[in-house]
Amino acid sequence: MKFLIESYVRNIECQDIINFGRENEIVINNDEAMFLKELLNDYLSDVLEGNDYNVLQILKERFDGTRFDKMKNLYLVYKEKYKNYL
């Protein structure tokens, strides 16, 4: 499963990030989507190993409180949902 997640993230497009945000009531512009894409690629192995502190700190510095909270909560939902596959 980890391989599938890595493959998906490596091929994700900025529009995919924008659409996913919209579906979850998080407004993300093109520059932010590019930033998130690069962040995912740079820290993917850390996140998949459960070492998410640095990524969450970077997100907290980049996004306002409400959007950061929504992103963090969404991340935690998916982390819990797929924990048995990592």
N, CA, C and O atoms as CSV, one atom per row, in Angstrom:
chain,resi,resn,atom,element,x,y,z
A,1,MET,N,N,0.823,-1.200,0.000
A,1,MET,CA,C,0.000,0.000,0.000
A,1,MET,C,C,0.860,1.254,0.000
A,1,MET,O,O,0.535,2.243,-0.656
A,2,LYS,N,N,1.950,1.202,0.735
A,2,LYS,CA,C,2.843,2.350,0.814
A,2,LYS,C,C,3.327,2.740,-0.585
A,2,LYS,O,O,3.400,3.926,-0.908
A,3,PHE,N,N,3.652,1.760,-1.401
A,3,PHE,CA,C,4.098,2.011,-2.769
A,3,PHE,C,C,3.023,2.743,-3.573
A,3,PHE,O,O,3.332,3.655,-4.340
A,4,LEU,N,N,1.768,2.343,-3.398
A,4,LEU,CA,C,0.671,2.991,-4.119
A,4,LEU,C,C,0.521,4.458,-3.712
A,4,LEU,O,O,0.299,5.326,-4.555
A,5,ILE,N,N,0.643,4.716,-2.432
A,5,ILE,CA,C,0.546,6.093,-1.940
A,5,ILE,C,C,1.693,6.924,-2.498
A,5,ILE,O,O,1.479,8.040,-2.973
A,6,GLU,N,N,2.905,6.389,-2.443
A,6,GLU,CA,C,4.071,7.106,-2.976
A,6,GLU,C,C,3.889,7.406,-4.458
A,6,GLU,O,O,4.164,8.517,-4.911
A,7,SER,N,N,3.427,6.422,-5.205
A,7,SER,CA,C,3.214,6.593,-6.639
A,7,SER,C,C,2.167,7.673,-6.920
A,7,SER,O,O,2.354,8.512,-7.801
A,8,TYR,N,N,1.077,7.646,-6.172
A,8,TYR,CA,C,0.013,8.640,-6.351
A,8,TYR,C,C,0.538,10.052,-6.061
A,8,TYR,O,O,0.315,10.975,-6.844
A,9,VAL,N,N,1.225,10.208,-4.947
A,9,VAL,CA,C,1.706,11.531,-4.548
A,9,VAL,C,C,2.725,12.063,-5.546
A,9,VAL,O,O,2.715,13.255,-5.854
A,10,ARG,N,N,3.586,11.223,-6.047
A,10,ARG,CA,C,4.608,11.660,-7.012
A,10,ARG,C,C,3.971,12.152,-8.321
A,10,ARG,O,O,4.566,12.954,-9.041
A,11,ASN,N,N,2.780,11.674,-8.616
A,11,ASN,CA,C,2.112,12.050,-9.866
A,11,ASN,C,C,0.983,13.051,-9.689
A,11,ASN,O,O,0.289,13.370,-10.654
A,12,ILE,N,N,0.789,13.544,-8.497
A,12,ILE,CA,C,-0.310,14.471,-8.221
A,12,ILE,C,C,-0.066,15.805,-8.929
A,12,ILE,O,O,1.073,16.259,-9.047
A,13,GLU,N,N,-1.115,16.405,-9.384
A,13,GLU,CA,C,-1.058,17.704,-10.061
A,13,GLU,C,C,-1.592,18.789,-9.120
A,13,GLU,O,O,-2.355,18.508,-8.196
A,14,CYS,N,N,-1.184,20.009,-9.370
A,14,CYS,CA,C,-1.653,21.127,-8.542
A,14,CYS,C,C,-3.178,21.226,-8.560
A,14,CYS,O,O,-3.792,21.510,-7.531
A,15,GLN,N,N,-3.784,20.996,-9.705
A,15,GLN,CA,C,-5.243,21.075,-9.791
A,15,GLN,C,C,-5.891,20.009,-8.906
A,15,GLN,O,O,-6.963,20.244,-8.349
A,16,ASP,N,N,-5.259,18.846,-8.769
A,16,ASP,CA,C,-5.769,17.803,-7.872
A,16,ASP,C,C,-5.796,18.307,-6.425
A,16,ASP,O,O,-6.746,18.048,-5.685
A,17,ILE,N,N,-4.762,19.015,-6.042
A,17,ILE,CA,C,-4.677,19.561,-4.680
A,17,ILE,C,C,-5.744,20.626,-4.473
A,17,ILE,O,O,-6.412,20.654,-3.439
A,18,ILE,N,N,-5.899,21.498,-5.457
A,18,ILE,CA,C,-6.918,22.549,-5.376
A,18,ILE,C,C,-8.309,21.931,-5.270
A,18,ILE,O,O,-9.118,22.352,-4.444
A,19,ASN,N,N,-8.583,20.938,-6.102
A,19,ASN,CA,C,-9.892,20.272,-6.082
A,19,ASN,C,C,-10.143,19.548,-4.764
A,19,ASN,O,O,-11.245,19.614,-4.219
A,20,PHE,N,N,-9.137,18.864,-4.253
A,20,PHE,CA,C,-9.275,18.165,-2.979
A,20,PHE,C,C,-9.554,19.164,-1.854
A,20,PHE,O,O,-10.392,18.920,-0.986
A,21,GLY,N,N,-8.846,20.283,-1.881
A,21,GLY,CA,C,-9.093,21.324,-0.896
A,21,GLY,C,C,-10.515,21.839,-0.983
A,21,GLY,O,O,-11.197,21.978,0.033
A,22,ARG,N,N,-10.963,22.121,-2.199
A,22,ARG,CA,C,-12.320,22.629,-2.405
A,22,ARG,C,C,-13.353,21.634,-1.863
A,22,ARG,O,O,-14.307,22.029,-1.194
A,23,GLU,N,N,-13.158,20.342,-2.154
A,23,GLU,CA,C,-14.082,19.303,-1.679
A,23,GLU,C,C,-14.148,19.246,-0.151
A,23,GLU,O,O,-15.129,18.776,0.425
A,24,ASN,N,N,-13.087,19.734,0.489
A,24,ASN,CA,C,-13.019,19.701,1.945
A,24,ASN,C,C,-13.072,21.098,2.561
A,24,ASN,O,O,-12.645,21.314,3.696
A,25,GLU,N,N,-13.611,22.045,1.777
A,25,GLU,CA,C,-13.842,23.420,2.228
A,25,GLU,C,C,-12.568,24.144,2.654
A,25,GLU,O,O,-12.553,24.896,3.629
A,26,ILE,N,N,-11.482,23.891,1.882
A,26,ILE,CA,C,-10.214,24.584,2.093
A,26,ILE,C,C,-9.849,25.268,0.779
A,26,ILE,O,O,-9.633,24.599,-0.231
A,27,VAL,N,N,-9.781,26.578,0.790
A,27,VAL,CA,C,-9.444,27.329,-0.413
A,27,VAL,C,C,-7.922,27.341,-0.567
A,27,VAL,O,O,-7.189,27.768,0.325
A,28,ILE,N,N,-7.469,26.853,-1.740
A,28,ILE,CA,C,-6.043,26.784,-2.034
A,28,ILE,C,C,-5.835,27.385,-3.423
A,28,ILE,O,O,-6.484,26.979,-4.387
A,29,ASN,N,N,-4.925,28.354,-3.515
A,29,ASN,CA,C,-4.639,28.948,-4.817
A,29,ASN,C,C,-3.505,28.180,-5.511
A,29,ASN,O,O,-2.947,27.242,-4.940
A,30,ASN,N,N,-3.170,28.581,-6.738
A,30,ASN,CA,C,-2.158,27.868,-7.521
A,30,ASN,C,C,-0.790,27.855,-6.855
A,30,ASN,O,O,-0.125,26.819,-6.829
A,31,ASP,N,N,-0.363,28.988,-6.318
A,31,ASP,CA,C,0.942,29.049,-5.645
A,31,ASP,C,C,0.974,28.146,-4.420
A,31,ASP,O,O,1.966,27.461,-4.170
A,32,GLU,N,N,-0.104,28.147,-3.667
A,32,GLU,CA,C,-0.182,27.287,-2.480
A,32,GLU,C,C,-0.207,25.810,-2.875
A,32,GLU,O,O,0.386,24.972,-2.196
A,33,ALA,N,N,-0.890,25.499,-3.965
A,33,ALA,CA,C,-0.930,24.116,-4.446
A,33,ALA,C,C,0.467,23.658,-4.849
A,33,ALA,O,O,0.853,22.528,-4.552
A,34,MET,N,N,1.219,24.507,-5.513
A,34,MET,CA,C,2.593,24.166,-5.884
A,34,MET,C,C,3.445,23.946,-4.638
A,34,MET,O,O,4.232,23.002,-4.569
A,35,PHE,N,N,3.280,24.826,-3.658
A,35,PHE,CA,C,3.993,24.688,-2.393
A,35,PHE,C,C,3.653,23.350,-1.730
A,35,PHE,O,O,4.548,22.643,-1.267
A,36,LEU,N,N,2.366,23.002,-1.684
A,36,LEU,CA,C,1.943,21.751,-1.059
A,36,LEU,C,C,2.457,20.542,-1.829
A,36,LEU,O,O,2.841,19.540,-1.224
A,37,LYS,N,N,2.468,20.625,-3.141
A,37,LYS,CA,C,2.992,19.530,-3.966
A,37,LYS,C,C,4.475,19.306,-3.648
A,37,LYS,O,O,4.900,18.170,-3.439
A,38,GLU,N,N,5.242,20.363,-3.614
A,38,GLU,CA,C,6.672,20.258,-3.298
A,38,GLU,C,C,6.891,19.746,-1.883
A,38,GLU,O,O,7.778,18.926,-1.644
A,39,LEU,N,N,6.087,20.228,-0.950
A,39,LEU,CA,C,6.192,19.777,0.439
A,39,LEU,C,C,5.902,18.282,0.550
A,39,LEU,O,O,6.623,17.554,1.231
A,40,LEU,N,N,4.849,17.833,-0.120
A,40,LEU,CA,C,4.518,16.408,-0.119
A,40,LEU,C,C,5.667,15.574,-0.677
A,40,LEU,O,O,6.039,14.551,-0.100
A,41,ASN,N,N,6.217,16.011,-1.785
A,41,ASN,CA,C,7.312,15.261,-2.391
A,41,ASN,C,C,8.564,15.256,-1.520
A,41,ASN,O,O,9.247,14.238,-1.416
A,42,ASP,N,N,8.861,16.387,-0.898
A,42,ASP,CA,C,10.060,16.488,-0.072
A,42,ASP,C,C,9.965,15.692,1.231
A,42,ASP,O,O,10.967,15.162,1.711
A,43,TYR,N,N,8.777,15.610,1.793
A,43,TYR,CA,C,8.611,14.998,3.113
A,43,TYR,C,C,7.757,13.731,3.108
A,43,TYR,O,O,7.344,13.259,4.167
A,44,LEU,N,N,7.495,13.189,1.943
A,44,LEU,CA,C,6.601,12.037,1.856
A,44,LEU,C,C,7.071,10.859,2.693
A,44,LEU,O,O,6.280,10.280,3.438
A,45,SER,N,N,8.325,10.498,2.587
A,45,SER,CA,C,8.803,9.339,3.352
A,45,SER,C,C,8.695,9.582,4.850
A,45,SER,O,O,8.372,8.662,5.601
A,46,ASP,N,N,8.961,10.814,5.300
A,46,ASP,CA,C,8.821,11.137,6.722
A,46,ASP,C,C,7.371,10.972,7.177
A,46,ASP,O,O,7.101,10.372,8.217
A,47,VAL,N,N,6.453,11.506,6.392
A,47,VAL,CA,C,5.038,11.433,6.752
A,47,VAL,C,C,4.564,9.984,6.783
A,47,VAL,O,O,3.839,9.583,7.694
A,48,LEU,N,N,4.972,9.204,5.791
A,48,LEU,CA,C,4.552,7.804,5.740
A,48,LEU,C,C,5.123,6.988,6.893
A,48,LEU,O,O,4.561,5.963,7.277
A,49,GLU,N,N,6.240,7.448,7.440
A,49,GLU,CA,C,6.847,6.769,8.593
A,49,GLU,C,C,6.297,7.298,9.920
A,49,GLU,O,O,6.679,6.824,10.991
A,50,GLY,N,N,5.394,8.288,9.839
A,50,GLY,CA,C,4.793,8.833,11.054
A,50,GLY,C,C,5.540,10.011,11.640
A,50,GLY,O,O,5.195,10.489,12.721
A,51,ASN,N,N,6.561,10.487,10.943
A,51,ASN,CA,C,7.341,11.636,11.409
A,51,ASN,C,C,6.788,12.903,10.767
A,51,ASN,O,O,7.372,13.446,9.830
A,52,ASP,N,N,5.661,13.361,11.283
A,52,ASP,CA,C,4.950,14.467,10.651
A,52,ASP,C,C,5.139,15.817,11.329
A,52,ASP,O,O,4.576,16.811,10.868
A,53,TYR,N,N,5.895,15.882,12.385
A,53,TYR,CA,C,6.040,17.119,13.149
A,53,TYR,C,C,6.546,18.270,12.276
A,53,TYR,O,O,5.961,19.353,12.277
A,54,ASN,N,N,7.638,18.037,11.529
A,54,ASN,CA,C,8.213,19.109,10.706
A,54,ASN,C,C,7.237,19.607,9.654
A,54,ASN,O,O,7.131,20.811,9.420
A,55,VAL,N,N,6.532,18.692,9.024
A,55,VAL,CA,C,5.571,19.076,7.994
A,55,VAL,C,C,4.452,19.921,8.595
A,55,VAL,O,O,4.063,20.940,8.024
A,56,LEU,N,N,3.943,19.502,9.732
A,56,LEU,CA,C,2.871,20.260,10.375
A,56,LEU,C,C,3.354,21.653,10.789
A,56,LEU,O,O,2.598,22.621,10.705
A,57,GLN,N,N,4.593,21.755,11.229
A,57,GLN,CA,C,5.145,23.064,11.598
A,57,GLN,C,C,5.268,23.964,10.366
A,57,GLN,O,O,4.968,25.156,10.432
A,58,ILE,N,N,5.705,23.396,9.255
A,58,ILE,CA,C,5.830,24.174,8.020
A,58,ILE,C,C,4.453,24.660,7.574
A,58,ILE,O,O,4.297,25.819,7.188
A,59,LEU,N,N,3.463,23.785,7.625
A,59,LEU,CA,C,2.101,24.168,7.251
A,59,LEU,C,C,1.559,25.257,8.175
A,59,LEU,O,O,0.900,26.196,7.729
A,60,LYS,N,N,1.842,25.118,9.450
A,60,LYS,CA,C,1.356,26.098,10.427
A,60,LYS,C,C,1.938,27.485,10.157
A,60,LYS,O,O,1.257,28.493,10.343
A,61,GLU,N,N,3.186,27.534,9.725
A,61,GLU,CA,C,3.831,28.810,9.418
A,61,GLU,C,C,3.312,29.414,8.116
A,61,GLU,O,O,3.293,30.635,7.957
A,62,ARG,N,N,2.895,28.562,7.191
A,62,ARG,CA,C,2.510,29.026,5.848
A,62,ARG,C,C,1.035,29.432,5.749
A,62,ARG,O,O,0.694,30.368,5.026
A,63,PHE,N,N,0.163,28.726,6.478
A,63,PHE,CA,C,-1.281,28.927,6.328
A,63,PHE,C,C,-1.887,29.520,7.593
A,63,PHE,O,O,-1.427,29.271,8.708
A,64,ASP,N,N,-2.946,30.322,7.380
A,64,ASP,CA,C,-3.619,30.948,8.517
A,64,ASP,C,C,-4.246,29.879,9.409
A,64,ASP,O,O,-4.376,28.722,9.012
A,65,GLY,N,N,-4.629,30.277,10.603
A,65,GLY,CA,C,-5.122,29.354,11.620
A,65,GLY,C,C,-6.255,28.454,11.185
A,65,GLY,O,O,-6.212,27.250,11.439
A,66,THR,N,N,-7.265,29.001,10.538
A,66,THR,CA,C,-8.431,28.214,10.145
A,66,THR,C,C,-8.067,27.183,9.084
A,66,THR,O,O,-8.428,26.012,9.193
A,67,ARG,N,N,-7.345,27.632,8.050
A,67,ARG,CA,C,-6.970,26.679,6.994
A,67,ARG,C,C,-5.991,25.637,7.520
A,67,ARG,O,O,-6.088,24.459,7.174
A,68,PHE,N,N,-5.052,26.064,8.353
A,68,PHE,CA,C,-4.127,25.096,8.937
A,68,PHE,C,C,-4.889,24.060,9.756
A,68,PHE,O,O,-4.629,22.862,9.640
A,69,ASP,N,N,-5.822,24.513,10.577
A,69,ASP,CA,C,-6.610,23.578,11.399
A,69,ASP,C,C,-7.370,22.583,10.537
A,69,ASP,O,O,-7.413,21.395,10.853
A,70,LYS,N,N,-7.971,23.058,9.450
A,70,LYS,CA,C,-8.700,22.162,8.542
A,70,LYS,C,C,-7.749,21.159,7.899
A,70,LYS,O,O,-8.065,19.973,7.796
A,71,MET,N,N,-6.583,21.639,7.467
A,71,MET,CA,C,-5.594,20.746,6.850
A,71,MET,C,C,-5.102,19.700,7.839
A,71,MET,O,O,-4.994,18.519,7.509
A,72,LYS,N,N,-4.808,20.142,9.040
A,72,LYS,CA,C,-4.313,19.217,10.062
A,72,LYS,C,C,-5.377,18.176,10.394
A,72,LYS,O,O,-5.070,16.987,10.479
A,73,ASN,N,N,-6.614,18.603,10.583
A,73,ASN,CA,C,-7.692,17.668,10.904
A,73,ASN,C,C,-7.916,16.675,9.771
A,73,ASN,O,O,-8.134,15.489,10.018
A,74,LEU,N,N,-7.865,17.148,8.544
A,74,LEU,CA,C,-8.023,16.275,7.388
A,74,LEU,C,C,-6.874,15.263,7.328
A,74,LEU,O,O,-7.094,14.078,7.076
A,75,TYR,N,N,-5.674,15.732,7.558
A,75,TYR,CA,C,-4.507,14.841,7.598
A,75,TYR,C,C,-4.691,13.765,8.672
A,75,TYR,O,O,-4.438,12.587,8.421
A,76,LEU,N,N,-5.124,14.162,9.847
A,76,LEU,CA,C,-5.302,13.205,10.950
A,76,LEU,C,C,-6.379,12.162,10.633
A,76,LEU,O,O,-6.248,11.001,11.020
A,77,VAL,N,N,-7.425,12.563,9.943
A,77,VAL,CA,C,-8.473,11.622,9.525
A,77,VAL,C,C,-7.882,10.567,8.599
A,77,VAL,O,O,-8.113,9.372,8.783
A,78,TYR,N,N,-7.118,11.011,7.603
A,78,TYR,CA,C,-6.536,10.066,6.646
A,78,TYR,C,C,-5.428,9.234,7.282
A,78,TYR,O,O,-5.262,8.060,6.952
A,79,LYS,N,N,-4.682,9.831,8.176
A,79,LYS,CA,C,-3.634,9.092,8.887
A,79,LYS,C,C,-4.257,7.938,9.666
A,79,LYS,O,O,-3.748,6.818,9.636
A,80,GLU,N,N,-5.334,8.205,10.347
A,80,GLU,CA,C,-6.031,7.166,11.113
A,80,GLU,C,C,-6.648,6.124,10.177
A,80,GLU,O,O,-6.580,4.923,10.439
A,81,LYS,N,N,-7.235,6.587,9.110
A,81,LYS,CA,C,-7.913,5.696,8.175
A,81,LYS,C,C,-6.951,4.688,7.544
A,81,LYS,O,O,-7.313,3.528,7.348
A,82,TYR,N,N,-5.736,5.118,7.228
A,82,TYR,CA,C,-4.792,4.263,6.503
A,82,TYR,C,C,-3.617,3.773,7.355
A,82,TYR,O,O,-2.655,3.228,6.813
A,83,LYS,N,N,-3.677,3.953,8.649
A,83,LYS,CA,C,-2.547,3.572,9.502
A,83,LYS,C,C,-2.175,2.102,9.406
A,83,LYS,O,O,-1.001,1.759,9.541
A,84,ASN,N,N,-3.131,1.237,9.179
A,84,ASN,CA,C,-2.845,-0.182,9.101
A,84,ASN,C,C,-2.169,-0.585,7.788
A,84,ASN,O,O,-1.694,-1.713,7.653
A,85,TYR,N,N,-2.127,0.323,6.836
A,85,TYR,CA,C,-1.524,0.025,5.542
A,85,TYR,C,C,-0.109,0.566,5.404
A,85,TYR,O,O,0.559,0.315,4.402
A,86,LEU,N,N,0.345,1.301,6.399
A,86,LEU,CA,C,1.679,1.914,6.312
A,86,LEU,C,C,2.692,1.156,7.129
A,86,LEU,O,O,3.863,1.536,7.167
